[in-house]
Amino acid sequence: MACGFRRSIACQLSRVLDLPPENLIKSISAVPISRKEGVADFQLSVDSILENNNDHSRPDIQVQAMRLAEKLKCDTVVSEISTGQGTVNFKINRELLTKTVLQQVINDGSKYGLKSELFSGLPQKVVVEFSSPNVAKKFHVGHLRSTIIGNFIANLKEALGHQVTRINYLGDWGMQFGLLGTGFQLFGYEEKLQSNPLQHLFEVYVQVNKEATDDKNIAKSAHEFFQRLELGDTQALALWQKFRDLSVGEYVRIYKRLGVHFDEYSGESFYREKSQEVLKLLDSKGLLQKTVKGTAVVDLSGNGDPSSVCTVMRSDGTSLYATRDLAAAIDRMDKYNFDTMIYVTDKGQKKHFQQVFQMLQIMGYDWAERCQHVPFGVVQGMKTRRGNVTFLEDVLNEIQSRMLQNMASVKTTRELENPQETAERVGLAALIIQDFKGLLLSDYQFSWDRVFQSRGDTGVFLQYTHARLHSLEETFGCGYLNDFNTACLQEPQSVSILQHLLSHLAAMAHKTLLIKDSPPEVAGARLHLFRAVRSVLANGMKLLGITPVCRM
């Protein structure tokens, strides 16, 4: 909707300003709901189209806005033109607004909102690396944010027509496997490993870490086990492979519950050999420096600044996280020839990725500019009723359990075919919306009470609104979902919904814009309006990784 109206306004401005419409479209924005008082639907920022903005004081911009508004005329699209603080405001013909929005929502279906000039451009190849839990450790809630945010980014890029490859880059190599291999040989049980692999490996890992603190022989054995892995020892690799396969099997099951999928499960282990090639390449370019401790580093400052040194090899010749990330990036460019590669990890890894991207640059890989890190804050206080160590599956089980309790008091719950599945979908929506509400970079305190609130900007409310709107279609759809008369949707409440297509507005209007007992023409028009809201609501929820429910 905004797409067509924005272009129409840009074409009129183009004739007055003698500028191509394409140059103006991005300067025309929809007026946000918080500022909307029935004055305008779109506004042009005069400041953004004036050359040498710094030479214009605020009063001059206001004069420019008024002069520009005087040159413009209302037409079949624009019914009113006014000025604001450095803006020219445009109000759209109400009947045209109604007809255009509803028609476009119906025609575009799941693609509604994605055909704007603001998103124009050729399809790109995009690689998104997200989630990335550590193999042989239970899927901790710390990886939940990466999973939710990464899934949203991948969904959005895909919806915009890009070719997206979703990679789960597992932490399946490194010194922790030395500890785990040694620990399993000392404290492991094959039966427990088969029946509950992640739980048993977690218990073994905790025990061996504790023992290694007091017993230096265990620490030495762990170091030797990892060296054997790096050298390709058959027995060590067989045990490691078993840990990895069992872990990935468990992860796939949990991702299925989350509604998340990956195109590729790779991991640090894939690059243990290629990381040696990276070290040789760094050395051949004169970038590798040996320290007195025998480690190898890359000086990213060029002048010996210790804060800009990245260690890429241990003294025993084994690789590190950074070395393997370099090898992985080079391999992915060879494999996918990506236009953009996005790493979704917590903000604690910001420096790591800055160093990796910088090393790629000085190694001569100009495409390093196409790599970006999306950092995020950590979740604090996410505990279940049963204990302090919170694993994602425990959280999912608790969400399902609590949602079932909350839904039990509602009469329609007893009519659901699969209340457990509905409870899980509503609970996941609650969890995802709770996560997205805060600022991306901020740490936030998790609250079970906030997650399950049914009022306000919550996932429960989104699902409830979608289910209520779906119920309307089921109840009245047969008789009314044919043609509709836009003249029946001119009251302010209907227009407001059409301008924003938001669930809060729809929920309020649901009680006043009645369908039952209304004249057929009015009822049909309103049903189309609510159907459009439900369609757009479902589209947005799916982008966020939420599966809309039709009953709850």
N, C-alpha and C positions, 0 to 999 in steps of 0.2 A: 504494500500500500504506500508506504513512505517513499518507496522508489519512484513510482509514477508521479506523485505530487511534487516531490523534490525536483524532478527533471522539468516538470511544467513550470515551476517557479524559476528554475535556473534559465530556461529558455527566454522568459520575459526579461529577466535581469540581463541576459546576454545582449539583447537588443539595445538596452539602455546604456550598459557599461562598455559595449563593444569588446566583450571577452567571450571566449568559447564556453558553452554551457558546462563542459567537463571540468573547467577550472573553477567553477562556482559551486558545483554540487556538494563538495566536501565542506563548504563554508555554511551550508544550510542544514540546520539540525532540528530534530523534533524537540518540542518544548517538554522538559521533564514534568512528571505528574506533580511533584512537590511545588512547582512554580506555576502550575496551570490554574487559572481562575477564569476560564472561559474567554480569555483574551486572544490567544493564538494557538495554532497547531505547530507552526514552524517559525524559525527565526534565522535571519542572516546576520552573522557577525560582520559588521562593517569594517572593523579593525583588521580582520583576516584578509580582506580583499584590497585594502589600501596599500600602495607601495610605500616603502620607507616608513614603516609604522612608528618608529621612534621619533619621527619629526612631527607627529601629530599629538597634540595634547587632548585630553579627554573631552573638553567642550567642542573642539574642532570636529571630533569624531561624531559627537551628537548632532552637530550642524550638518555634517555629511549624511548622516542617517536620515534626517528630516528632508534634505534636498533630494535624496534618492527616492524616498517614499512618495514625494510629490510627483515624480516622473513616472511612477508605476500606476497601473490601472487595475481595477477589479475585472475579472472575466468569468467564464463559466466554471473555472476551478477555484479561484481565489475570491472569497466573498467580502473580505475586509482586510485592509492594510493599515498598520499603525507602527509607531516607533517605541523602542524601549531604551535602556541604557546602552547606547552604542549598537543597537540592533534595529533591523526592520522586521516587523512581525507579520505573519500571514495566517489568516483564518480560512479554512477550506469550506466550500459550499457543503452544507450539512447533508443534503440528500445524496450528493455525489460521493461524499465520504462514506456514507452508509453502504451504498450500492457497490462501490469499488472495493471496500474492505471485505465485505461478505463474499463477493464474487471471487476475489483473489484467494481468500482462505480456502474456499471450496475447491477452486481450480488447482491450486498449488499443493494442497494436502500437506504431506510431510516436508515438502520443500519450501513452505511459506516462510518468508523472512530472509531467505538465503539468496535471493536473486537481485539484491541491491547493487547499484553501481559502486557502492563503498567496498564491495567484496570482489570487484571485477579483477580479472587477471587470468593468466594461463594456469591450468592445473600444475601443481608441483609434486615432486616426490619428497615426502616428509617421513623421517624416522623419529619415533617417540620412544625413548627408553624410560620405563617407569616401573614402580613396585619394587622389584629387585631385592627380595628377601635373601637372607643367608641360609644356604642349604644346611641341613642337619640341625637347624634351630627352628623351633615352632614359629609360625607366622605371627610376629609380634605386632601389636597395634601401631607401633611406630611406623610400620610400612603402609598403614591404611591411608594416610594422607597422600602419599606418593601414588597409591593405586587409584584413589578417587580423582585426584587432580589430573594425573596422567591420562586416565580414561576419558575425562571430559575434554582435554586438549585434543586427543586422538579423534574422539567423536565429532568435535567441532570442525577440525581440519577435513575430516572425511565428508561431513555434510556440505562443506564448501566446495567439494569436488576434487580435493587433492587425493593423491595416491598415498595412503598411510601404511607404514609398516610399524607394528607394535612389538617392541622388544622387551622381554623380561631378562635382564642381565643379572643372573644369579651370583651371589657371593659364594662361589663353590670352589674356591682355592685360597691358599694362604696358610699362615702359621696356625690358624685355629684348627685346620685339619690335621696338623701334626699332633695337637692336643687331643682331638677327638679320636684319631686312630689309636693313639697310645691308651686313651681312656677306655675305649671299647675293648681293647685287648685285656685290660685290667678288670673292668667293672661291667662289661656288656653281656647281655643275654640274647641269643638269637631269637628265642620265642617272643620276647618282649619287643624286639626290633620289628618282627613281622606283624605283630598284632597292633602295635601303636607306635610306629616308627619315630615320629617327631617328638612325642612325649618322652620316649626312652632315650633318644639321642640327647635331648635337652637335659635329662637327669644325669646322663653320663658326663656331659660337658660341664655341668655345674660341679659334679664330684671331682673330676680330674683337675679343674681349675683350683679348687680348694686344696687338693693334695699337692699340686705343683708349687703352691706358695710355700709349703713347709719342706718339700722334698725336691732337692735340686736334680736328683736323678730322673725324676718324672719330666721335668722341664727339658733336660738333656735328651731324653727319649723322644719327646715331642718334636724337638728340633731335628733329630735324626730321621724321624718318620716323614717329616715334610721334605727333607732333602731327598729321601728315597722316592717320594712322589715326583719331585722335580726331575729326577734322573730317570723316571719311567719304570720303577720297580714294579714287577707284575703283581705281586701279592698286595702291596700297598695300594696300587691303582684299583685292584679288584674290590677291595674293601671300600675305598672312596666311591667307586662307581655304584656300589650297592646303596651307600648312604644317599647319593645324589638321586638315583632312580626312585627310591622310596619317598624321598622328600618331594620331588617334583610331582609324583602321583598324588600326594596329599594336597599340595598347592593347587593343582588343577581342580580338585574337588571343591576347595574353598573358593577359588575364583568363579566357579560355576554358580555358587550361591550368591556371589556378589554381582553376577551378570557381566563379568569381565573376561575378555579373551585376548590371547596373544598370537601373533603370527610366527614368532620365533622365541624359543627358550634358549638363550646362549648363556655364557658365564665366563668368569675370569679364567677357568681351566682351559677354555678354547684357545687362549692366547698365551699359554705358558711357553710354547716354542716360538711363536711370532714375537713375543716380547724380547727374546734374545736377538732377533733380527733388528728390532728397534734400537737395542743397545749398540749393536754394531754400526747402525746408521748414524746414531748420535756421535759415536766415536769417530767415524769416518769424516764427519763434518767438523770435528774438533770441538764438539760441545760437551763431551763427557770428561769430567774431572774426578780423579781419585782422591779420597781424603786420607788422612793419617790412620783412620780406623779401618781403611780398606773398602769403604762403601764408595759408590759412584754417584755423583751429583751433576745437575745441570744448573749453571749460574744464569738466572733469567735477567739479572740486572746488568750483566756485562762488566760490573766493576767490583765483584766480590761481596756485595751486600748480603749478609747472612740471612736476612728475612726473605730474600728472593731466590733462595737456593731450594731446588727440589731433588730429593733423593730418589734415584731410579733403580738402584741395585744394592742388595745387602753385601756385606763383606764376604759371604760364602758364595756369591754369584747368583743367588736366587732373586727372582723378580719381585716387584712391589705393585701395589694397587695402581699407582700412576703409570708405570710401565705398561701394565696390561690394558689400561684405558687408552693409551696411545695406540697400541697394537689394534685394539677393537675399533677405534675411530678410523684408522687407515683401512682396515679390512671392510668396514661398512661402506666406505666411499667406493672401494673397488666393486663391492657386491651390489649396492643399490644406486650409486651415482646420485645421492640425495641433493636436493636444493636446500633443505633445512634439516638439522638434527637437533632434537630437544631432549635434554636430560632433566628429569623431574626428581629432585632429591632435596633433603632438608638444607636449610641455610648454613648449617655447619660445614657443608662441603663446598661452599662458595669459593674459597681460596684454592682448593684442589682443582676445580674446573678452570679457574682463571689460569692456573699454571699449566694444565694440560693443553688448553687452547693456545697459550703463548708458546709452548714447546712445539706444537704442530706448526705454528707460524714460522719459527726460526729454523725448523727442519725443511722449510720450503713449501709447505702445504697451504696455499692461499685459501683453499676452501675452509680453513679453520674459522673464517669469518661467518660461515653458515651454521656453525655450532652455537648453541645457546643453552644456558643453565637456567631452569625455572626453580628458584629456591622457595622454601616455605617454612613457616614456624612450626614448632613441635606442639603436640597435644599433651597437656599435663593432667594428672589426676584421673586417668581412665582406668578405673578399677571395677571389677565385678564384685558381687556379694561374697564370692568364695575366697578371694585372696588378692595379694598385691601384684603378682606377676600376671599381666593381662595378655592373653593370646587372642588373636582375632576371632578364632572359632568360638571361644568362650563368650566374647562380646556378641557375636551373631546369635548364639543360643539364648543369651540373656535378653537380647532385643526381641527375639521371637516370643519368648516366654512372657515378658512384660506386656507386649502388644496384645497377646492372646488374653491376658488378664483384663487389660483395658477394654478390649472389644467384647468381652463376655457379657457385659451389662447392656450391650446394644442388641435390640431384638433381631435386626437383619443378620447379625453374625451367625445365628443358628441356621440360617438359610444358605450359608456359603458352602460350596462344594468342597473347598479345601481351605479351611480357616488358617491352617499352619502356613501355607504358602502366602496367603493374603497378609497375615501378621508379619511375615518376614519382609515382604515387599514394602509394607507401610513402615516397618522399623528401619529398613535400609534408607528409605526416603528421609526419615527423621534424622538418621545418622549423617547422611550426605549434606542435607540442608544446614544442619548444625555446624558442619565443617566449613561450608562455603560462606556462612554469614559473616565471619570475621575477616579482617585484612589478611591477605595471603602470607605476608612476612611475619605476622604477629604470632607469638606463642599464645595458646588459649587454654583456659581451664575447662575441662570436659565436665558436663553436668547432665546426669540422667534425667533430672527434672525438666531441664530445657528441651532435651531430645523429645520427650513425650508430650510436650504442650500441644494442645489441639488448636489454640488460638495464636494469632500473630503470624510472623513469617516463619512457619515451621513446615517440615516435611509431612507431618500428620495432616495439617490443614490443606496442603496441596493435594494430597491423595483424597481427602474427604471431599474437596470441591470437585475434583475430577469425577469421583463416584456419584456425587449428587447430580452433576450435569449429565452424566451417562444415563442415570435413572430417568431423567426428564425425557431423553430421546426414546428410551424403552417404553415409557408410559404413553407418550403422545405422538411418537414419530410416524406411525403408520398413516395417520390422517393428515398430518401437516407438512411433512418434509417434501413438498413439491416446489411450486414457485413461491415467491414472497414479494410483498409490497414494501419498499423501503420507506414510503411515506408514514408507515406505522411505527417507525423507529426514530422519531425526531425528538422525543422527550430527552432532557439533559442527561438522565441516567444512562439511557441507551447510547447516546453519543459519547459519553465518557468511557463506557466499556469499549466502544469501537476504537477510540483514540489509543487505549492502553492495553486492552485484552489481558487484564490482570485478574488473578483469582479472587482477591479481596473485593474488588468492585463487583465481580460476578456473584460472589456469595451474598453480598448485600442486596443486589438487584433481584436475585433469585426469590427473595421474600416479597418484593414489591411489584416487579414486572411479571405478573401472574400469567400463566398459560391456561390453567383450568378456569372455566367460566368466562374467559375473554372471547370477544368476537373472533370467528375463525381466521380472518385476515390478520388481526393483531396477534393472535396466538401463534400462527405460522411464522410471522416475521420474528417474533421473540424467540421461537424455538430455533430458527436459523442463527440468531444472534448467539444463543447459548451453545449451540453446536460448534460455532466458529471459535468461541472461547475455549471449549473443551479440546478442540483440535490443536489450537496453538499451545495450550497448556501441556498437552501430551507431548508435542514436539519438543518443547523446552525441557520437560522432565527427562525425556529420553536422551537428550544431549548431555544432561547432567549425570546420566548413568542410572536413572530411576525408571523402573517399570511401572507405568500407571495401572491402578486397579480400577475395576468397574463396579465393584461392590465392597463394602466394608461395614 
